[in-house]
Amino acid sequence: GPCTECSCASGKEPDKDPSHTKKKENGDRLCVPKIFFGTRTHKQITQISRELKRTAYSCVPMTILSSRDYTCIHPVVSHSSNRNEMCVELLEGKHGKSCSFYHGVHKLSEQHALQPAPGLEQAWDIEDLVRLGRKLRACPYFAARELMVGADIVFCPYNYLLDPQIRDSMDINLKDQVVILDEAHNIEDCARESVSYGVTESQLRAAREELDFMVSNNIRQKHHEPLRAVCCSLI
């Protein structure tokens, strides 16, 4: 039967690969936990994957989660300042176009998961994945996410583990998994950042003007007046 002891890192069906399950005496299946390895910067992930390559574990299934800033290879989107929004718009087909790299994602994740691709048979880093993605015309960003399902070790920056919104959007479930935080003394700053929000004075003034308009036009006044007061006090 399916895995009952832990929730796998993705909402999808648990991996059916026998190497990912241990037999218990009574015949139930036990999920082998994934290792989530969090680092401060993307650069450190490159160093760690280089170290992993030198160990006896260099062939374990792995993946690296990172932003589209590092992994988008679409000729237009990758040079845009708002890659995330443009990517989502393309995938939704709002302008009658889609992303051919996204539709080729299986070429990268399947080749990678089933028989190791040339250059990726051992521990790899983001640059290796992007290089292979360009060659196969397949999206490294979504391939890395798909590879998480069968990965034993997942590398990512701290905020992917700490920020609930990113965890949610990346389908990361840390229940019953192993979490390793490299240089954990930096966690405080990262935790503060993930619950902090910055606004400029011009944004506050624009918000106040919109709220003025709402209040003067009698639109949900009792909700908008306190908000306007907050904007005024901050300004």
N, C-alpha and C positions, 0 to 999 in steps of 0.2 A: 504494500500500500504506500501512499505518499508519505513524505516525511512529517512526523507528528511532533518530534522533539524540539524543533527550532524553526523559526521562520527564516527562509533563505533570504539572501540579500536583495532579491528582487521579488516583485509581486507575482512573477511567473511561476509556472510549475517547477518544483525542485529538479535539479539536474539528475537525469536518469543514469548518468555514467557511474558504473560500479565503484570507481576509484573515489567517488565523492560520498560514499555511504559506508558505514561500518555495520556489520551484522551484530545484533545483540543476541543473547542466548535464546530469548523467546521469539526470535524471528522478526521483531520490529526493526525498522530502519532508523538509524541515527544519523543526522546530518553532521558532517565534519565542519566545524566552524571555519569561516573565512578569517583571514587576518587583514584588518584595515590598518594600513601604515600611513599615518599623517605626518606631513613635514611642513615647514614654514614656507618654503618657496618651491617653485617648479624646478629650479636649478638643483636643489638638493635631491629631488627624485632621480635626476640623471646620475648624480653621484652614487646614490644607493643602488640603482639598477646595475651600475657598473660593478659595484661590490658584489651584488647578488650573482652576477655572471661568473665570478671567481669562486663561488662555493659549489658544493655538491647539489645545491637546490636550484641550479641555474635553469633547469627545464620545467619547473613547476608552472602550471597555468597561472598567468598573471594579467593584470591590466593596470592602466594608469588613467585616472580620471583627471581631466583638465578642461579649461574653458575653450570656447571657440577661438579666443585670441591666439591660442597655440595650435589648434587642430583644424580650423576651417580651411579648406583648399579651394572653395568656390572663387573664381576669378574676380567677381564683383563684391560679394559679401565679405570676403577676407580682408578687403581694403577699406571696408566701411567702418565708421566710428561706432555704429550701433549694430554690431554683428548679430547679437541675440535676436533683436526684433526683426531684422531683415531675414534671418534664417527661418524664423517662425512663419513670417509672411509667405516666404517661398514655399514652405512645406504645406501651408494652407491653400496654396494655389490662388491667392487673392487676385493676382494680375494675370491669370491664365498661364503662368509658367510655374514649373516646379524645379527641384534640384536633382540633376542627374546623378550627382555624387551620392546623395542620400539613397537613391534607388539602387545604387551599386554596393551598398554597405555590406551586404552578405558576402560579396566577393572577398572582402577583407576579413570579416569575422569568421567565416566558415573556413577559409583557407588557413587562417591562423589557428582556429580551434582544433581542426581535424588533423591536417598534416602541417607541421610548422612551415611557414613560408620562408623562402631564402632570406637570410638576414634576421629572421625572428625566431629561429629555433631555440635560442637561448634568451635569457633575460634581455629585454629591450627597453628603449626609452622613447619619449614622445617623437623625437626626430626620426627614429627608425620607422615608427608607425606612419608618420606623415609622408616619409619617402615612399613607403610601400603604397600608401593611399593614392599618391600622385600617379604612381606607376599603374595601379589597377583602376584609376578613376573612381575611387570609392572613399566615402567620408570617414576620416579617422575619428572624428568626434563621436559619432554614433556607433562606430565599430567598437571603440573602447568601452562604451556603455554596455553594448551587447556582450562583450567578452567578460563583463563582471559576473554574469550568471554562472559561468563555469570556472571562474578564477579561484585559486586558493589564496592568493594574496593580491590586495588592491591598494595601489599607491595613490595618494591624493593630498592636496594641501589641507591644512587644519580645518579651514572654514567649511569644507565639504562635510566634515564630521560634526562640527559645532553648530553650524547655522541650520536651524530646522527647515527653512525655506529651500535651501540648496539640497539638504538631505532628501526632502520630499520630491523635488524636481528631478533628482538623480536616482530615485527609487532605492535609496540606501536605507537598509533596516539593520540597526546595530544590535538588536536583541540576540543574545546568545552567541555573538561573534567576538573575536579577539581584536582589541583596539590597541595599537602601539603608537604613542606620540613621541616623535623625535624632538629633542631639545624642548621638553615640555615647559620649561620656564617661560617660554614665549606665549603660552596658552592664554594667560590673563589678558594680554593686549588684544589677542585675536578674539577672545570672547567679548571683550568690551566693544570692539569694532563691529562684531556681528549684530549687536543690539543697539548700535548707535546709528544716527541718521543726520545727515548734514543738509541744511537749506541755506540758500543765499538770501541777502536782503531783498533783491529784486523779486525773487520767488515769493517772499512773504508779502511784499507790497502788492504783487499781482493777485495773490490769494485774498488779501484784504479787500481789494477792489471788487473781486467777484462776490465776496461775502456781503459787501455793502449793497451790491446790486440785488442779491437775494433778499436781504432784510428789507430794503426799501420797496421791493416788489411783493413783499408779504409771502415769500416762499419758505415754508417750514422755518418760520422765524425763531421758534424756541430752540431749534437745533443750531441755527446759523449764528445767532447772536453771541453765544459763549465762544464759538470758534473765532469770530471776529475779534472778540476781546483778547483772546490768546495771541492772535496775530499782532494786534496793536501793542500789547505789552512786550512782545518779543522785539518788535521794531523799535 
